[in-house]
Structures are given as structure tokens and as C-alpha cells.
Amino acid sequence: MDRELSELLQGLRVAVTGVQVLFAFLLTVPFAPGFTKVDTLGRWLFFIALLSAAMASVCFITPAAQHRLLFRTGLKERMLHRANEIGVAGALGLAISMTSSVALVAETVINAWPAAVFGGAVALASAWLWFIQPIIDLYRTKEGGDVK
């Protein structure tokens, strides 16, 4: 259990760095001179990206904060399961934030329909690589199939 918790926290450290850089960048966007030119769709994309980055940050930081509060209480297994679930929620929030951020930039720089294409590409890639592929592996393993 100690090894699992250590591995989980190490993985979350990688994710939290990325989401915090994205979140920090998003916090500066409204103060940029050109933000006043962003249309209603762009403002919604920005807000979705900002909110989902904030929620991803909360999710990725939660296991470390809870570990400090629950240290030596005998609740390590519960904390480990909770941290895993919250980490998945954080990954979902990060995927939404990245998708919205790419769509915002594409919508502002190019046009609305490329925003859907490029945002959709990020959404599909993160959905496949972060969620669908591992779920397929779990299903195959439970069914006794070979995972390749």
C-alpha cells in the first residue's frame, strides 16, 4: 500500500505541474489587451477552460493535502482509493481545460469551425489515451483476455 500511494502521488505531481501552468496562463488572459476582442463563444470557452483548470488543480492537490491530514490515522487504504478517484476527476478536468483552451485559441485566431476541429482533436486524443484505452484494458483483463 505504501508503494501504491507513493506511485500515485508521484504521478499526480507530474499532472499538477501541467495543470498549474495552464491555470496560471488562463488567469492572465483577461488582462491581455486583445481580450476585449474575444466574442461571446470565446468568452465561454475561456470560462470553461479556467473553471475546469481550477477544478483539476483542486483534484490533483487534494491527495497530498489529505495525506497530511490523515497521516498515521490508519486510513491509508481509504485515502489511496479516494486519491485514485479524485485523480481521475482531475484528469477529466484537465482534458476539458485543454480542449477549451485549444478551441479558444483556434476560434480567436482562425475561425469557429476550426476551433471545433482542433478542440475535438484534443478531446478525442485525451479521451482515448487517458480514459477509453485503459478502460478497455481493464475490461479485457477481467474477461481473461490478453492485453497488448
Number of C-alpha atoms within 10 A of each C-alpha: 9 10 8 11 19 12 12 16 21 11 13 22 14 11 19 21 13 13 25 17 12 20 22 13 11 20 13 9 13 13 10 8 8 9 13 10 10 17 12 9 14 22 16 14 21 24 17 20 27 24 17 24 30 23 21 29 24 18 24 31 20 18 22 16 11 13 18 10 10 13 11 9 8 9 11 16 13 9 18 20 12 15 24 17 13 19 26 17 17 27 27 22 25 29 24 24 29 23 25 28 25 24 29 28 18 20 22 17 12 11 13 15 12 14 23 18 14 19 23 16 15 20 19 15 15 19 16 14 11 15 14 14 12 12 13 13 15 14 13 14 12 10 9 9 11 9 10 5
